[in-house]
Amino acid sequence: MRSFAFWYERNDPVKEELKAVLHFNLWSECGWEDKNSVLDIGFKITNLASANELSFFCPFKVEIKNIDDLGCKFDNAELLCALFNEDYTCTSEQGTKFINVNPKNNNDKPFCIYKLDRDQNIKISKFTGGCIIKIKTEGITSYINKEKDVYFRFRIHGIKLGDLIHQYSASKKGVQELFNQTYLLDFRYNNIRSLPPSLIEEMNKPENSTVSVTKLHFLFMTKAYIDVNTSMSFPKKTRKLETSIWRNYVDDKDTEDIVAYQFSFSNVPNNGNSLPIDNAELFLKYSAQKSVAPKYILFTIILGISGSILGSGIIYLLKLLPIFKNL
């Protein structure tokens, strides 16, 4: 598995460092008609005015048609609170693509959500077997209070996330593999060993800086009946999603009995101040039951035929013995 990476082009070397909290939500084996997994990615950016452009590397190929903005979903305060697990109110600015978010807890900082226009704000370029998703920020920062954090969120769908989810097959296939498919989730962020050298060169150009990520949250969403092996990575918390709240978020797909496994990464030393995380890695194995009816019927028929042939063969062999000639 190659790694995700995140950097930006500075517009002024003396401006404040750009910082971010990252969110990844992976929807897999949710019982939807489209069997492809879906990945939601969110960036909560501090000091966005320091950047001309954000660049995010995906270790798989994505086309512009495979990206949808999710900022438009958060006019609903109930969904907003469910996503961030905080109490918020929200208001849209008429004539703009911003949603202002205000915490009910005065200790939290207000921020705004920006609705990305896929054709105007996002550019995708292929790069070493993956792609770089670029978000131009110059036009965005001219319309907001520069003290506010800005949140972007988009969905990657309609493709196989091959470098993120691997189908696992044993070297010797047994009966169990007729009925179950095992997957390995291999997520890596800013893992230098897993990044192509050409990409590292791109990130280290004089005008670029790596985004200082203070927290990273990864949520794995799947049906409750999916066997998830969390012994490889321990989730911070697990919860069942509220069906009515999340249904609109996933475009009216089924949200019954979907469980979220949350994994969080941060670097908080003894003084209590958050420091940037160097990297994040998550490995998870899960198994899904295949569509078993045709295979079960075929397996039963083969088992019956095999048993009949075996039984007939045993009787025939026994008849060859003098003591069993009358059988």
Phi and psi in degrees as GROMACS dihedral restraints (atoms count N, CA, C in turn):
[ dihedral_restraints ]
;  ai    aj    ak    al  type     phi  dphi    fc
    3     4     5     6     1   -88.7    20    10
    4     5     6     7     1   167.0    20    10
    6     7     8     9     1  -102.0    20    10
    7     8     9    10     1   154.8    20    10
    9    10    11    12     1   -76.5    20    10
   10    11    12    13     1   156.3    20    10
   12    13    14    15     1  -150.9    20    10
   13    14    15    16     1   157.6    20    10
   15    16    17    18     1  -146.4    20    10
   16    17    18    19     1   124.3    20    10
   18    19    20    21     1  -148.1    20    10
   19    20    21    22     1   175.9    20    10
   21    22    23    24     1  -145.9    20    10
   22    23    24    25     1   156.3    20    10
   24    25    26    27     1   -93.4    20    10
   25    26    27    28     1   121.1    20    10
   27    28    29    30     1   -72.2    20    10
   28    29    30    31     1   144.0    20    10
   30    31    32    33     1   -99.9    20    10
   31    32    33    34     1   -12.6    20    10
   33    34    35    36     1  -161.3    20    10
   34    35    36    37     1   116.2    20    10
   36    37    38    39     1   -58.1    20    10
   37    38    39    40     1   -22.9    20    10
   39    40    41    42     1   -90.9    20    10
   40    41    42    43     1    -6.2    20    10
   42    43    44    45     1   -73.2    20    10
   43    44    45    46     1   167.3    20    10
   45    46    47    48     1   -66.0    20    10
   46    47    48    49     1   150.6    20    10
   48    49    50    51     1   -63.8    20    10
   49    50    51    52     1   137.9    20    10
   51    52    53    54     1   -79.6    20    10
   52    53    54    55     1   130.9    20    10
   54    55    56    57     1  -123.0    20    10
   55    56    57    58     1   159.3    20    10
   57    58    59    60     1  -152.8    20    10
   58    59    60    61     1   151.0    20    10
   60    61    62    63     1  -110.8    20    10
   61    62    63    64     1   128.5    20    10
   63    64    65    66     1  -106.1    20    10
   64    65    66    67     1   142.4    20    10
   66    67    68    69     1  -124.8    20    10
   67    68    69    70     1   130.7    20    10
   69    70    71    72     1  -124.3    20    10
   70    71    72    73     1   125.2    20    10
   72    73    74    75     1  -120.6    20    10
   73    74    75    76     1   116.8    20    10
   75    76    77    78     1  -107.3    20    10
   76    77    78    79     1   122.3    20    10
   78    79    80    81     1  -104.0    20    10
   79    80    81    82     1   115.8    20    10
   81    82    83    84     1  -141.6    20    10
   82    83    84    85     1   138.8    20    10
   84    85    86    87     1    52.3    20    10
   85    86    87    88     1    54.2    20    10
   87    88    89    90     1   -99.4    20    10
   88    89    90    91     1     7.2    20    10
   90    91    92    93     1    80.3    20    10
   91    92    93    94     1    16.6    20    10
   93    94    95    96     1   -84.9    20    10
   94    95    96    97     1   157.5    20    10
   96    97    98    99     1   -61.3    20    10
   97    98    99   100     1   -43.2    20    10
   99   100   101   102     1   -78.1    20    10
  100   101   102   103     1   113.8    20    10
  102   103   104   105     1   -75.7    20    10
  103   104   105   106     1   -14.3    20    10
  105   106   107   108     1   -65.3    20    10
  106   107   108   109     1   141.0    20    10
  108   109   110   111     1   -70.3    20    10
  109   110   111   112     1   158.3    20    10
  111   112   113   114     1  -123.7    20    10
  112   113   114   115     1   135.5    20    10
  114   115   116   117     1  -120.1    20    10
  115   116   117   118     1   122.1    20    10
  117   118   119   120     1  -101.9    20    10
  118   119   120   121     1   135.8    20    10
  120   121   122   123     1  -128.0    20    10
  121   122   123   124     1   130.9    20    10
  123   124   125   126     1  -129.1    20    10
  124   125   126   127     1   141.9    20    10
  126   127   128   129     1  -123.3    20    10
  127   128   129   130     1   121.9    20    10
  129   130   131   132     1  -103.9    20    10
  130   131   132   133     1   107.6    20    10
  132   133   134   135     1  -102.5    20    10
  133   134   135   136     1   131.0    20    10
  135   136   137   138     1  -105.0    20    10
  136   137   138   139     1   137.6    20    10
  138   139   140   141     1    64.9    20    10
  139   140   141   142     1    43.3    20    10
  141   142   143   144     1   -59.7    20    10
  142   143   144   145     1   -28.5    20    10
  144   145   146   147     1   -62.6    20    10
  145   146   147   148     1   -12.0    20    10
  147   148   149   150     1   -79.5    20    10
  148   149   150   151     1    -7.3    20    10
  150   151   152   153     1  -117.9    20    10
  151   152   153   154     1   140.2    20    10
  153   154   155   156     1   -83.8    20    10
  154   155   156   157     1   -30.6    20    10
  156   157   158   159     1  -159.0    20    10
  157   158   159   160     1   138.4    20    10
  159   160   161   162     1   -98.6    20    10
  160   161   162   163     1   140.3    20    10
  162   163   164   165     1  -128.4    20    10
  163   164   165   166     1   126.2    20    10
  165   166   167   168     1  -126.4    20    10
  166   167   168   169     1   122.0    20    10
  168   169   170   171     1   -92.5    20    10
  169   170   171   172     1   126.4    20    10
  171   172   173   174     1  -106.1    20    10
  172   173   174   175     1   133.9    20    10
  174   175   176   177     1   -81.4    20    10
  175   176   177   178     1    19.5    20    10
  177   178   179   180     1  -142.6    20    10
  178   179   180   181     1   160.6    20    10
  180   181   182   183     1   -79.4    20    10
  181   182   183   184     1   132.8    20    10
  183   184   185   186     1  -131.6    20    10
  184   185   186   187     1   138.9    20    10
  186   187   188   189     1  -107.2    20    10
  187   188   189   190     1   161.1    20    10
  189   190   191   192     1   -59.5    20    10
  190   191   192   193     1   -30.7    20    10
  192   193   194   195     1   -68.8    20    10
  193   194   195   196     1   -16.5    20    10
  195   196   197   198     1   -91.1    20    10
  196   197   198   199     1     5.6    20    10
  198   199   200   201     1  -116.7    20    10
  199   200   201   202     1   131.7    20    10
  201   202   203   204     1  -126.6    20    10
  202   203   204   205     1   138.7    20    10
  204   205   206   207     1   -70.6    20    10
  205   206   207   208     1   142.0    20    10
  207   208   209   210     1  -113.9    20    10
  208   209   210   211     1    -5.2    20    10
  210   211   212   213     1   -59.5    20    10
  211   212   213   214     1   -31.4    20    10
  213   214   215   216     1   -67.2    20    10
  214   215   216   217     1   -15.1    20    10
  216   217   218   219     1   -76.1    20    10
  217   218   219   220     1   -16.0    20    10
  219   220   221   222     1   -98.2    20    10
  220   221   222   223     1    20.6    20    10
  222   223   224   225     1   -68.1    20    10
  223   224   225   226     1   -18.1    20    10
  225   226   227   228     1   -88.5    20    10
  226   227   228   229     1   109.2    20    10
  228   229   230   231     1   -64.3    20    10
  229   230   231   232     1   -32.0    20    10
  231   232   233   234     1   -63.0    20    10
  232   233   234   235     1   -44.2    20    10
  234   235   236   237     1   -67.0    20    10
  235   236   237   238     1   -40.4    20    10
  237   238   239   240     1   -57.7    20    10
  238   239   240   241     1   -45.3    20    10
  240   241   242   243     1   -66.1    20    10
  241   242   243   244     1   -37.6    20    10
  243   244   245   246     1   -67.3    20    10
  244   245   246   247     1   -39.4    20    10
  246   247   248   249     1   -67.3    20    10
  247   248   249   250     1   -46.6    20    10
  249   250   251   252     1   -92.7    20    10
  250   251   252   253     1    -6.4    20    10
  252   253   254   255     1    57.1    20    10
  253   254   255   256     1    38.6    20    10
  255   256   257   258     1  -139.7    20    10
  256   257   258   259     1   163.0    20    10
  258   259   260   261     1   -90.0    20    10
  259   260   261   262     1   117.3    20    10
  261   262   263   264     1  -132.4    20    10
  262   263   264   265     1   157.4    20    10
  264   265   266   267     1  -116.8    20    10
  265   266   267   268     1   154.7    20    10
  267   268   269   270     1  -141.9    20    10
  268   269   270   271     1   146.8    20    10
  270   271   272   273     1  -139.6    20    10
  271   272   273   274     1   140.2    20    10
  273   274   275   276     1   -92.1    20    10
  274   275   276   277     1   141.2    20    10
  276   277   278   279     1   -88.1    20    10
  277   278   279   280     1   118.3    20    10
  279   280   281   282     1   -61.8    20    10
  280   281   282   283     1   135.0    20    10
  282   283   284   285     1    80.8    20    10
  283   284   285   286     1     4.1    20    10
  285   286   287   288     1  -128.3    20    10
  286   287   288   289     1   174.9    20    10
  288   289   290   291     1  -106.1    20    10
  289   290   291   292     1    25.9    20    10
  291   292   293   294     1  -106.6    20    10
  292   293   294   295     1   144.9    20    10
  294   295   296   297     1  -119.4    20    10
  295   296   297   298     1   120.0    20    10
  297   298   299   300     1   -83.3    20    10
  298   299   300   301     1   129.9    20    10
  300   301   302   303     1  -115.9    20    10
  301   302   303   304     1   123.7    20    10
  303   304   305   306     1  -120.8    20    10
  304   305   306   307     1   126.4    20    10
  306   307   308   309     1   -74.9    20    10
  307   308   309   310     1   143.9    20    10
  309   310   311   312     1   -75.6    20    10
  310   311   312   313     1   -22.7    20    10
  312   313   314   315     1   -88.3    20    10
  313   314   315   316     1   116.8    20    10
  315   316   317   318     1   -65.4    20    10
  316   317   318   319     1   -13.2    20    10
  318   319   320   321     1   -77.3    20    10
  319   320   321   322     1   -18.8    20    10
  321   322   323   324     1   -87.6    20    10
  322   323   324   325     1   159.7    20    10
  324   325   326   327     1   -99.1    20    10
  325   326   327   328     1   132.3    20    10
  327   328   329   330     1   -63.0    20    10
  328   329   330   331     1   152.7    20    10
  330   331   332   333     1  -148.3    20    10
  331   332   333   334     1   178.5    20    10
  333   334   335   336     1  -132.6    20    10
  334   335   336   337     1   148.8    20    10
  336   337   338   339     1  -103.0    20    10
  337   338   339   340     1   132.7    20    10
  339   340   341   342     1  -107.0    20    10
  340   341   342   343     1   129.4    20    10
  342   343   344   345     1   -84.9    20    10
  343   344   345   346     1   110.7    20    10
  345   346   347   348     1   -74.4    20    10
  346   347   348   349     1   132.3    20    10
  348   349   350   351     1   -90.3    20    10
  349   350   351   352     1   113.1    20    10
  351   352   353   354     1   -55.3    20    10
  352   353   354   355     1   -39.7    20    10
  354   355   356   357     1   -83.3    20    10
  355   356   357   358     1   -24.2    20    10
  357   358   359   360     1  -101.5    20    10
  358   359   360   361     1   -35.2    20    10
  360   361   362   363     1   -99.4    20    10
  361   362   363   364     1   -18.9    20    10
  363   364   365   366     1  -116.8    20    10
  364   365   366   367     1   137.1    20    10
  366   367   368   369     1  -132.3    20    10
  367   368   369   370     1   137.8    20    10
  369   370   371   372     1  -121.4    20    10
  370   371   372   373     1   133.6    20    10
  372   373   374   375     1  -130.1    20    10
  373   374   375   376     1   137.1    20    10
  375   376   377   378     1   -69.6    20    10
  376   377   378   379     1   143.9    20    10
  378   379   380   381     1  -155.7    20    10
  379   380   381   382     1   116.3    20    10
  381   382   383   384     1    42.4    20    10
  382   383   384   385     1    54.2    20    10
  384   385   386   387     1    82.4    20    10
  385   386   387   388     1    -8.0    20    10
  387   388   389   390     1  -123.6    20    10
  388   389   390   391     1  -143.4    20    10
  390   391   392   393     1  -157.2    20    10
  391   392   393   394     1   158.3    20    10
  393   394   395   396     1  -111.6    20    10
  394   395   396   397     1   121.8    20    10
  396   397   398   399     1   -95.7    20    10
  397   398   399   400     1   118.8    20    10
  399   400   401   402     1  -110.0    20    10
  400   401   402   403     1   137.0    20    10
  402   403   404   405     1  -121.7    20    10
  403   404   405   406     1   115.8    20    10
  405   406   407   408     1   -73.4    20    10
  406   407   408   409     1   130.3    20    10
  408   409   410   411     1  -110.2    20    10
  409   410   411   412     1   -13.5    20    10
  411   412   413   414     1   -57.2    20    10
  412   413   414   415     1   -48.1    20    10
  414   415   416   417     1   -68.6    20    10
  415   416   417   418     1   -29.0    20    10
  417   418   419   420     1   -71.5    20    10
  418   419   420   421     1   -47.0    20    10
  420   421   422   423     1   -69.2    20    10
  421   422   423   424     1   -18.9    20    10
  423   424   425   426     1   -73.5    20    10
  424   425   426   427     1   -12.2    20    10
  426   427   428   429     1  -108.4    20    10
  427   428   429   430     1     0.2    20    10
  429   430   431   432     1  -123.7    20    10
  430   431   432   433     1   162.0    20    10
  432   433   434   435     1   -68.4    20    10
  433   434   435   436     1   118.4    20    10
  435   436   437   438     1   -65.3    20    10
  436   437   438   439     1   -12.4    20    10
  438   439   440   441     1   -80.1    20    10
  439   440   441   442     1   -16.2    20    10
  441   442   443   444     1   -85.5    20    10
  442   443   444   445     1   143.6    20    10
  444   445   446   447     1   -73.8    20    10
  445   446   447   448     1   150.5    20    10
  447   448   449   450     1  -121.2    20    10
  448   449   450   451     1   135.2    20    10
  450   451   452   453     1  -114.4    20    10
  451   452   453   454     1   128.2    20    10
  453   454   455   456     1  -114.9    20    10
  454   455   456   457     1   143.1    20    10
  456   457   458   459     1  -148.5    20    10
  457   458   459   460     1   132.8    20    10
  459   460   461   462     1  -144.0    20    10
  460   461   462   463     1   164.9    20    10
  462   463   464   465     1  -119.7    20    10
  463   464   465   466     1   135.8    20    10
  465   466   467   468     1  -105.2    20    10
  466   467   468   469     1   123.1    20    10
  468   469   470   471     1  -145.7    20    10
  469   470   471   472     1   168.2    20    10
  471   472   473   474     1    76.3    20    10
  472   473   474   475     1    12.2    20    10
  474   475   476   477     1  -136.0    20    10
  475   476   477   478     1   163.6    20    10
  477   478   479   480     1   -85.8    20    10
  478   479   480   481     1   125.5    20    10
  480   481   482   483     1   -86.3    20    10
  481   482   483   484     1    64.7    20    10
  483   484   485   486     1   -59.2    20    10
  484   485   486   487     1   -37.0    20    10
  486   487   488   489     1   -86.1    20    10
  487   488   489   490     1    -1.7    20    10
  489   490   491   492     1  -106.8    20    10
  490   491   492   493     1   -38.5    20    10
  492   493   494   495     1  -123.3    20    10
  493   494   495   496     1   123.3    20    10
  495   496   497   498     1  -111.1    20    10
  496   497   498   499     1   133.4    20    10
  498   499   500   501     1   -78.9    20    10
  499   500   501   502     1   130.0    20    10
  501   502   503   504     1  -103.4    20    10
  502   503   504   505     1   131.7    20    10
  504   505   506   507     1  -130.4    20    10
  505   506   507   508     1   133.2    20    10
  507   508   509   510     1   -71.4    20    10
  508   509   510   511     1   153.9    20    10
  510   511   512   513     1   -64.3    20    10
  511   512   513   514     1   -32.1    20    10
  513   514   515   516     1  -118.3    20    10
  514   515   516   517     1   107.2    20    10
  516   517   518   519     1   -74.4    20    10
  517   518   519   520     1   132.8    20    10
  519   520   521   522     1  -115.3    20    10
  520   521   522   523     1  -171.6    20    10
  522   523   524   525     1   -61.4    20    10
  523   524   525   526     1   -35.1    20    10
  525   526   527   528     1   -59.9    20    10
  526   527   528   529     1   -35.1    20    10
  528   529   530   531     1   -72.3    20    10
  529   530   531   532     1   -13.2    20    10
  531   532   533   534     1   -67.7    20    10
  532   533   534   535     1   -27.3    20    10
  534   535   536   537     1  -114.5    20    10
  535   536   537   538     1   -12.6    20    10
  537   538   539   540     1  -134.1    20    10
  538   539   540   541     1   146.0    20    10
  540   541   542   543     1  -118.2    20    10
  541   542   543   544     1   127.9    20    10
  543   544   545   546     1  -103.9    20    10
  544   545   546   547     1   137.5    20    10
  546   547   548   549     1  -121.7    20    10
  547   548   549   550     1   151.2    20    10
  549   550   551   552     1  -119.2    20    10
  550   551   552   553     1   117.7    20    10
  552   553   554   555     1   -87.6    20    10
  553   554   555   556     1   120.3    20    10
  555   556   557   558     1  -125.0    20    10
  556   557   558   559     1    92.9    20    10
  558   559   560   561     1  -105.1    20    10
  559   560   561   562     1   132.3    20    10
  561   562   563   564     1  -139.6    20    10
  562   563   564   565     1   133.4    20    10
  564   565   566   567     1  -122.3    20    10
  565   566   567   568     1   129.8    20    10
  567   568   569   570     1    54.8    20    10
  568   569   570   571     1    36.5    20    10
  570   571   572   573     1   -87.9    20    10
  571   572   573   574     1   101.0    20    10
  573   574   575   576     1   -58.6    20    10
  574   575   576   577     1   -37.5    20    10
  576   577   578   579     1   -63.1    20    10
  577   578   579   580     1   -23.1    20    10
  579   580   581   582     1  -100.2    20    10
  580   581   582   583     1     2.5    20    10
  582   583   584   585     1   -98.0    20    10
  583   584   585   586     1   139.1    20    10
  585   586   587   588     1   -62.7    20    10
  586   587   588   589     1   140.3    20    10
  588   589   590   591     1   -54.8    20    10
  589   590   591   592     1   -36.4    20    10
  591   592   593   594     1   -64.0    20    10
  592   593   594   595     1   -34.1    20    10
  594   595   596   597     1   -70.9    20    10
  595   596   597   598     1   -40.1    20    10
  597   598   599   600     1   -61.1    20    10
  598   599   600   601     1   -38.8    20    10
  600   601   602   603     1   -61.9    20    10
  601   602   603   604     1   -42.2    20    10
  603   604   605   606     1   -62.4    20    10
  604   605   606   607     1   -44.5    20    10
  606   607   608   609     1   -65.1    20    10
  607   608   609   610     1   -30.2    20    10
  609   610   611   612     1   -96.7    20    10
  610   611   612   613     1    15.2    20    10
  612   613   614   615     1   -60.9    20    10
  613   614   615   616     1   151.0    20    10
  615   616   617   618     1   -55.0    20    10
  616   617   618   619     1   -32.5    20    10
  618   619   620   621     1   -85.0    20    10
  619   620   621   622     1    -3.8    20    10
  621   622   623   624     1  -106.8    20    10
  622   623   624   625     1   155.5    20    10
  624   625   626   627     1  -140.6    20    10
  625   626   627   628     1   147.3    20    10
  627   628   629   630     1   -72.6    20    10
  628   629   630   631     1   138.5    20    10
  630   631   632   633     1   -66.9    20    10
  631   632   633   634     1   132.1    20    10
  633   634   635   636     1   -83.3    20    10
  634   635   636   637     1   100.4    20    10
  636   637   638   639     1   -90.5    20    10
  637   638   639   640     1   118.1    20    10
  639   640   641   642     1   -91.1    20    10
  640   641   642   643     1   -29.1    20    10
  642   643   644   645     1  -146.1    20    10
  643   644   645   646     1   149.6    20    10
  645   646   647   648     1  -138.6    20    10
  646   647   648   649     1   127.1    20    10
  648   649   650   651     1  -117.3    20    10
  649   650   651   652     1   129.2    20    10
  651   652   653   654     1  -121.0    20    10
  652   653   654   655     1   122.5    20    10
  654   655   656   657     1  -114.4    20    10
  655   656   657   658     1   127.6    20    10
  657   658   659   660     1  -104.6    20    10
  658   659   660   661     1   118.0    20    10
  660   661   662   663     1  -107.8    20    10
  661   662   663   664     1   129.6    20    10
  663   664   665   666     1  -159.1    20    10
  664   665   666   667     1   168.0    20    10
  666   667   668   669     1   -65.9    20    10
  667   668   669   670     1   150.5    20    10
  669   670   671   672     1   -62.1    20    10
  670   671   672   673     1   -28.1    20    10
  672   673   674   675     1   -82.6    20    10
  673   674   675   676     1    -5.5    20    10
  675   676   677   678     1   -73.6    20    10
  676   677   678   679     1   132.5    20    10
  678   679   680   681     1   -81.6    20    10
  679   680   681   682     1   105.7    20    10
  681   682   683   684     1  -105.2    20    10
  682   683   684   685     1   122.1    20    10
  684   685   686   687     1   -92.3    20    10
  685   686   687   688     1    99.6    20    10
  687   688   689   690     1   -91.3    20    10
  688   689   690   691     1     5.4    20    10
  690   691   692   693     1   -67.3    20    10
  691   692   693   694     1   -21.1    20    10
  693   694   695   696     1   -75.8    20    10
  694   695   696   697     1   -32.5    20    10
  696   697   698   699     1  -148.8    20    10
  697   698   699   700     1   126.7    20    10
  699   700   701   702     1   -88.4    20    10
  700   701   702   703     1   122.3    20    10
  702   703   704   705     1   -71.7    20    10
  703   704   705   706     1   148.3    20    10
  705   706   707   708     1   -66.9    20    10
  706   707   708   709     1   -41.2    20    10
  708   709   710   711     1  -157.5    20    10
  709   710   711   712     1   159.0    20    10
  711   712   713   714     1  -132.0    20    10
  712   713   714   715     1   136.9    20    10
  714   715   716   717     1  -151.0    20    10
  715   716   717   718     1   155.8    20    10
  717   718   719   720     1   -88.1    20    10
  718   719   720   721     1   132.9    20    10
  720   721   722   723     1   -72.8    20    10
  721   722   723   724     1   146.0    20    10
  723   724   725   726     1   -75.4    20    10
  724   725   726   727     1   117.1    20    10
  726   727   728   729     1   -57.1    20    10
  727   728   729   730     1   -51.5    20    10
  729   730   731   732     1   -67.6    20    10
  730   731   732   733     1   -35.3    20    10
  732   733   734   735     1   -69.6    20    10
  733   734   735   736     1   -42.6    20    10
  735   736   737   738     1   -89.1    20    10
  736   737   738   739     1   -12.0    20    10
  738   739   740   741     1   -61.2    20    10
  739   740   741   742     1   -44.9    20    10
  741   742   743   744     1   -66.2    20    10
  742   743   744   745     1   -33.3    20    10
  744   745   746   747     1   -61.8    20    10
  745   746   747   748     1   -33.4    20    10
  747   748   749   750     1  -103.4    20    10
  748   749   750   751     1    30.2    20    10
  750   751   752   753     1    58.8    20    10
  751   752   753   754     1    47.3    20    10
  753   754   755   756     1    65.8    20    10
  754   755   756   757     1    22.3    20    10
  756   757   758   759     1   -79.3    20    10
  757   758   759   760     1   166.4    20    10
  759   760   761   762     1   -65.5    20    10
  760   761   762   763     1   126.7    20    10
  762   763   764   765     1  -120.3    20    10
  763   764   765   766     1    14.0    20    10
  765   766   767   768     1   -67.7    20    10
  766   767   768   769     1   134.0    20    10
  768   769   770   771     1    56.6    20    10
  769   770   771   772     1    38.5    20    10
  771   772   773   774     1   -97.7    20    10
  772   773   774   775     1   131.5    20    10
  774   775   776   777     1  -110.0    20    10
  775   776   777   778     1   139.1    20    10
  777   778   779   780     1  -107.4    20    10
  778   779   780   781     1   125.5    20    10
  780   781   782   783     1  -105.1    20    10
  781   782   783   784     1   117.1    20    10
  783   784   785   786     1  -103.6    20    10
  784   785   786   787     1   130.7    20    10
  786   787   788   789     1  -123.1    20    10
  787   788   789   790     1   131.9    20    10
  789   790   791   792     1  -126.3    20    10
  790   791   792   793     1   144.5    20    10
  792   793   794   795     1  -128.7    20    10
  793   794   795   796     1   130.8    20    10
  795   796   797   798     1  -156.6    20    10
  796   797   798   799     1   167.3    20    10
  798   799   800   801     1  -131.5    20    10
  799   800   801   802     1    95.2    20    10
  801   802   803   804     1  -119.6    20    10
  802   803   804   805     1   100.7    20    10
  804   805   806   807     1   -73.3    20    10
  805   806   807   808     1  -174.9    20    10
  807   808   809   810     1   -62.6    20    10
  808   809   810   811     1   -24.0    20    10
  810   811   812   813     1   -79.1    20    10
  811   812   813   814     1    -5.7    20    10
  813   814   815   816     1    86.9    20    10
  814   815   816   817     1    -4.7    20    10
  816   817   818   819     1   -89.8    20    10
  817   818   819   820     1   133.4    20    10
  819   820   821   822     1   -73.1    20    10
  820   821   822   823     1   131.8    20    10
  822   823   824   825     1  -109.1    20    10
  823   824   825   826     1   157.3    20    10
  825   826   827   828     1   -60.2    20    10
  826   827   828   829     1   144.4    20    10
  828   829   830   831     1   -86.8    20    10
  829   830   831   832     1   139.0    20    10
  831   832   833   834     1   -70.9    20    10
  832   833   834   835     1   -43.9    20    10
  834   835   836   837     1  -164.3    20    10
  835   836   837   838     1   172.1    20    10
  837   838   839   840     1  -144.3    20    10
  838   839   840   841     1   139.0    20    10
  840   841   842   843     1  -137.5    20    10
  841   842   843   844     1   141.5    20    10
  843   844   845   846     1  -143.3    20    10
  844   845   846   847     1   127.3    20    10
  846   847   848   849     1  -124.4    20    10
  847   848   849   850     1   131.1    20    10
  849   850   851   852     1  -145.9    20    10
  850   851   852   853     1   135.5    20    10
  852   853   854   855     1  -114.0    20    10
  853   854   855   856     1   134.9    20    10
  855   856   857   858     1  -144.7    20    10
  856   857   858   859     1   152.4    20    10
  858   859   860   861     1  -124.6    20    10
  859   860   861   862     1   138.0    20    10
  861   862   863   864     1  -123.0    20    10
  862   863   864   865     1   140.9    20    10
  864   865   866   867     1   -75.0    20    10
  865   866   867   868     1   131.9    20    10
  867   868   869   870     1   -77.2    20    10
  868   869   870   871     1   169.9    20    10
  870   871   872   873     1   -69.4    20    10
  871   872   873   874     1   103.0    20    10
  873   874   875   876     1   -93.7    20    10
  874   875   876   877     1   -16.0    20    10
  876   877   878   879     1   -54.8    20    10
  877   878   879   880     1   -55.8    20    10
  879   880   881   882     1   -61.6    20    10
  880   881   882   883     1   -40.3    20    10
  882   883   884   885     1   -69.6    20    10
  883   884   885   886     1   -36.6    20    10
  885   886   887   888     1   -65.2    20    10
  886   887   888   889     1   -43.4    20    10
  888   889   890   891     1   -62.4    20    10
  889   890   891   892     1   -46.7    20    10
  891   892   893   894     1   -62.5    20    10
  892   893   894   895     1   -43.1    20    10
  894   895   896   897     1   -62.1    20    10
  895   896   897   898     1   -40.8    20    10
  897   898   899   900     1   -64.7    20    10
  898   899   900   901     1   -42.3    20    10
  900   901   902   903     1   -63.3    20    10
  901   902   903   904     1   -46.6    20    10
  903   904   905   906     1   -62.5    20    10
  904   905   906   907     1   -41.5    20    10
  906   907   908   909     1   -63.4    20    10
  907   908   909   910     1   -40.8    20    10
  909   910   911   912     1   -64.9    20    10
  910   911   912   913     1   -45.1    20    10
  912   913   914   915     1   -63.5    20    10
  913   914   915   916     1   -43.6    20    10
  915   916   917   918     1   -61.9    20    10
  916   917   918   919     1   -42.1    20    10
  918   919   920   921     1   -64.0    20    10
  919   920   921   922     1   -40.8    20    10
  921   922   923   924     1   -64.6    20    10
  922   923   924   925     1   -43.9    20    10
  924   925   926   927     1   -65.2    20    10
  925   926   927   928     1   -43.1    20    10
  927   928   929   930     1   -63.6    20    10
  928   929   930   931     1   -43.2    20    10
  930   931   932   933     1   -63.3    20    10
  931   932   933   934     1   -44.1    20    10
  933   934   935   936     1   -62.6    20    10
  934   935   936   937     1   -38.9    20    10
  936   937   938   939     1   -65.2    20    10
  937   938   939   940     1   -40.3    20    10
  939   940   941   942     1   -64.8    20    10
  940   941   942   943     1   -44.0    20    10
  942   943   944   945     1   -61.7    20    10
  943   944   945   946     1   -42.4    20    10
  945   946   947   948     1   -61.2    20    10
  946   947   948   949     1   -43.0    20    10
  948   949   950   951     1   -66.2    20    10
  949   950   951   952     1   -39.1    20    10
  951   952   953   954     1   -64.4    20    10
  952   953   954   955     1   -35.0    20    10
  954   955   956   957     1   -65.1    20    10
  955   956   957   958     1   -22.8    20    10
  957   958   959   960     1   -72.5    20    10
  958   959   960   961     1   -18.2    20    10
  960   961   962   963     1   -86.6    20    10
  961   962   963   964     1   138.3    20    10
  963   964   965   966     1   -55.0    20    10
  964   965   966   967     1   -38.0    20    10
  966   967   968   969     1   -70.0    20    10
  967   968   969   970     1   -20.3    20    10
  969   970   971   972     1  -110.9    20    10
  970   971   972   973     1    17.2    20    10
  972   973   974   975     1   -64.3    20    10
  973   974   975   976     1   -25.8    20    10
  975   976   977   978     1   -84.5    20    10
  976   977   978   979     1     1.0    20    10
